[in-house]
Amino acid sequence: LLEKRDAKGIWGGLFSFPQFDSLVALKHAISAQNLQISQQLIAFTHIFSHFQLQIYPILVEMECDLVQESAGNYLESVSSTSVSWYDLHRPSEVGLPTPIKRILDELAYQEGAA
């Protein structure tokens, strides 16, 4: 699931993964949808001209029949134009920041879709 970021700020207008301020906040959000963390991917640093962003990607997998139910619950709270399901096998043409593209490319490679 990708969310379109506000026009102002870091990665303005681009799509990125849902972002949480802490692991506790993430765990609270996914437990509300009856999901679980399946894997913590390798953390990395993305360097901007004026600061460094520490990225700790967490993979949450869903059973296919739960995707629509959870998506429906989640999408009720956001504009449908501000979120997009990303298919690793048929990548959509949305604007992605370099670190997000890097994560998606790695997931596609792991699945053999690249």
Short mmCIF file of the C-alpha atoms (twelve columns), coordinates in Angstrom:
data_MODEL
# 
_entry.id   MODEL 
# 
loop_
_atom_site.group_PDB 
_atom_site.id 
_atom_site.type_symbol 
_atom_site.label_atom_id 
_atom_site.label_alt_id 
_atom_site.label_comp_id 
_atom_site.label_asym_id 
_atom_site.label_seq_id 
_atom_site.Cartn_x 
_atom_site.Cartn_y 
_atom_site.Cartn_z 
_atom_site.pdbx_PDB_model_num 
ATOM 1   C CA . LEU A 1   0.000   0.000   0.000   1 
ATOM 2   C CA . LEU A 2   1.372   3.387   -0.985  1 
ATOM 3   C CA . GLU A 3   0.134   6.778   0.193   1 
ATOM 4   C CA . LYS A 4   0.479   10.037  -1.680  1 
ATOM 5   C CA . ARG A 5   2.364   12.515  0.478   1 
ATOM 6   C CA . ASP A 6   1.325   16.117  0.977   1 
ATOM 7   C CA . ALA A 7   2.553   18.517  -1.691  1 
ATOM 8   C CA . LYS A 8   4.730   20.308  0.865   1 
ATOM 9   C CA . GLY A 9   7.558   18.676  2.745   1 
ATOM 10  C CA . ILE A 10  9.780   15.685  2.140   1 
ATOM 11  C CA . TRP A 11  8.892   13.820  -1.069  1 
ATOM 12  C CA . GLY A 12  6.032   16.246  -1.747  1 
ATOM 13  C CA . GLY A 13  3.356   14.741  -3.995  1 
ATOM 14  C CA . LEU A 14  5.134   11.371  -4.306  1 
ATOM 15  C CA . PHE A 15  3.846   8.002   -3.142  1 
ATOM 16  C CA . SER A 16  5.473   6.197   -0.219  1 
ATOM 17  C CA . PHE A 17  4.658   3.533   2.329   1 
ATOM 18  C CA . PRO A 18  2.570   4.424   5.372   1 
ATOM 19  C CA . GLN A 19  4.923   6.029   7.865   1 
ATOM 20  C CA . PHE A 20  4.926   5.700   11.639  1 
ATOM 21  C CA . ASP A 21  6.818   7.663   14.263  1 
ATOM 22  C CA . SER A 22  7.658   4.543   16.258  1 
ATOM 23  C CA . LEU A 23  7.476   0.765   16.244  1 
ATOM 24  C CA . VAL A 24  4.798   1.022   18.941  1 
ATOM 25  C CA . ALA A 25  2.628   3.186   16.651  1 
ATOM 26  C CA . LEU A 26  3.102   0.699   13.794  1 
ATOM 27  C CA . LYS A 27  2.202   -2.274  15.994  1 
ATOM 28  C CA . HIS A 28  -0.920  -0.468  17.209  1 
ATOM 29  C CA . ALA A 29  -2.019  0.308   13.636  1 
ATOM 30  C CA . ILE A 30  -1.529  -3.222  12.317  1 
ATOM 31  C CA . SER A 31  -3.080  -4.895  15.366  1 
ATOM 32  C CA . ALA A 32  -6.194  -2.776  14.786  1 
ATOM 33  C CA . GLN A 33  -6.455  -4.531  11.395  1 
ATOM 34  C CA . ASN A 34  -5.670  -7.980  12.885  1 
ATOM 35  C CA . LEU A 35  -2.354  -8.138  11.021  1 
ATOM 36  C CA . GLN A 36  1.159   -9.065  12.107  1 
ATOM 37  C CA . ILE A 37  4.671   -8.072  11.133  1 
ATOM 38  C CA . SER A 38  6.084   -10.770 8.878   1 
ATOM 39  C CA . GLN A 39  9.616   -9.458  8.414   1 
ATOM 40  C CA . GLN A 40  11.793  -6.509  9.271   1 
ATOM 41  C CA . LEU A 41  13.821  -5.649  6.178   1 
ATOM 42  C CA . ILE A 42  17.365  -4.305  6.342   1 
ATOM 43  C CA . ALA A 43  17.438  -0.744  7.652   1 
ATOM 44  C CA . PHE A 44  19.314  1.872   5.655   1 
ATOM 45  C CA . THR A 45  20.088  5.585   5.564   1 
ATOM 46  C CA . HIS A 46  18.966  7.931   2.802   1 
ATOM 47  C CA . ILE A 47  21.086  11.085  2.660   1 
ATOM 48  C CA . PHE A 48  19.576  14.441  1.738   1 
ATOM 49  C CA . SER A 49  21.615  17.607  1.322   1 
ATOM 50  C CA . HIS A 50  20.719  18.837  4.819   1 
ATOM 51  C CA . PHE A 51  19.914  15.693  6.835   1 
ATOM 52  C CA . GLN A 52  19.922  11.910  6.923   1 
ATOM 53  C CA . LEU A 53  16.771  9.810   7.053   1 
ATOM 54  C CA . GLN A 54  16.943  6.460   8.838   1 
ATOM 55  C CA . ILE A 55  14.570  3.994   7.168   1 
ATOM 56  C CA . TYR A 56  13.425  0.838   8.949   1 
ATOM 57  C CA . PRO A 57  11.191  -1.009  6.467   1 
ATOM 58  C CA . ILE A 58  8.758   -3.497  7.966   1 
ATOM 59  C CA . LEU A 59  6.905   -6.039  5.834   1 
ATOM 60  C CA . VAL A 60  3.296   -6.818  6.728   1 
ATOM 61  C CA . GLU A 61  1.734   -9.572  4.670   1 
ATOM 62  C CA . MET A 62  -1.983  -10.122 4.257   1 
ATOM 63  C CA . GLU A 63  -4.034  -13.051 3.044   1 
ATOM 64  C CA . CYS A 64  -5.719  -12.179 -0.239  1 
ATOM 65  C CA . ASP A 65  -9.221  -12.321 1.227   1 
ATOM 66  C CA . LEU A 66  -8.210  -9.876  3.959   1 
ATOM 67  C CA . VAL A 67  -6.762  -7.299  1.566   1 
ATOM 68  C CA . GLN A 68  -10.094 -5.887  0.446   1 
ATOM 69  C CA . GLU A 69  -11.605 -5.957  3.936   1 
ATOM 70  C CA . SER A 70  -8.622  -4.214  5.532   1 
ATOM 71  C CA . ALA A 71  -8.236  -1.888  2.589   1 
ATOM 72  C CA . GLY A 72  -11.890 -0.947  2.846   1 
ATOM 73  C CA . ASN A 73  -11.520 -0.135  6.535   1 
ATOM 74  C CA . TYR A 74  -8.360  1.862   5.885   1 
ATOM 75  C CA . LEU A 75  -9.657  3.639   2.779   1 
ATOM 76  C CA . GLU A 76  -12.701 4.910   4.675   1 
ATOM 77  C CA . SER A 77  -10.369 7.283   6.492   1 
ATOM 78  C CA . VAL A 78  -8.416  8.615   3.500   1 
ATOM 79  C CA . SER A 79  -9.117  9.930   0.019   1 
ATOM 80  C CA . SER A 80  -9.066  7.136   -2.576  1 
ATOM 81  C CA . THR A 81  -6.804  9.277   -4.783  1 
ATOM 82  C CA . SER A 82  -4.224  9.449   -2.027  1 
ATOM 83  C CA . VAL A 83  -3.570  5.702   -1.790  1 
ATOM 84  C CA . SER A 84  -2.558  3.042   -4.278  1 
ATOM 85  C CA . TRP A 85  -1.994  -0.705  -4.082  1 
ATOM 86  C CA . TYR A 86  1.327   -1.431  -5.778  1 
ATOM 87  C CA . ASP A 87  1.652   -4.654  -7.769  1 
ATOM 88  C CA . LEU A 88  5.274   -5.828  -7.863  1 
ATOM 89  C CA . HIS A 89  4.539   -7.867  -10.985 1 
ATOM 90  C CA . ARG A 90  2.857   -4.974  -12.838 1 
ATOM 91  C CA . PRO A 91  4.359   -1.773  -11.405 1 
ATOM 92  C CA . SER A 92  2.136   1.278   -11.656 1 
ATOM 93  C CA . GLU A 93  3.321   4.598   -13.028 1 
ATOM 94  C CA . VAL A 94  3.224   6.632   -9.827  1 
ATOM 95  C CA . GLY A 95  5.921   9.004   -8.606  1 
ATOM 96  C CA . LEU A 96  8.170   7.220   -6.116  1 
ATOM 97  C CA . PRO A 97  11.025  8.565   -4.006  1 
ATOM 98  C CA . THR A 98  14.320  6.770   -4.600  1 
ATOM 99  C CA . PRO A 99  14.336  4.863   -1.269  1 
ATOM 100 C CA . ILE A 100 10.774  3.602   -1.818  1 
ATOM 101 C CA . LYS A 101 11.658  2.462   -5.339  1 
ATOM 102 C CA . ARG A 102 14.722  0.728   -3.885  1 
ATOM 103 C CA . ILE A 103 12.585  -1.237  -1.413  1 
ATOM 104 C CA . LEU A 104 10.014  -2.175  -4.059  1 
ATOM 105 C CA . ASP A 105 12.750  -3.272  -6.480  1 
ATOM 106 C CA . GLU A 106 14.310  -5.448  -3.785  1 
ATOM 107 C CA . LEU A 107 10.948  -7.062  -2.955  1 
ATOM 108 C CA . ALA A 108 10.320  -7.710  -6.669  1 
ATOM 109 C CA . TYR A 109 13.791  -9.238  -7.007  1 
ATOM 110 C CA . GLN A 110 13.153  -11.505 -3.997  1 
ATOM 111 C CA . GLU A 111 9.897   -12.677 -5.589  1 
ATOM 112 C CA . GLY A 112 11.521  -13.171 -8.966  1 
ATOM 113 C CA . ALA A 113 9.396   -10.455 -10.555 1 
ATOM 114 C CA . ALA A 114 12.288  -8.234  -11.593 1 
# 
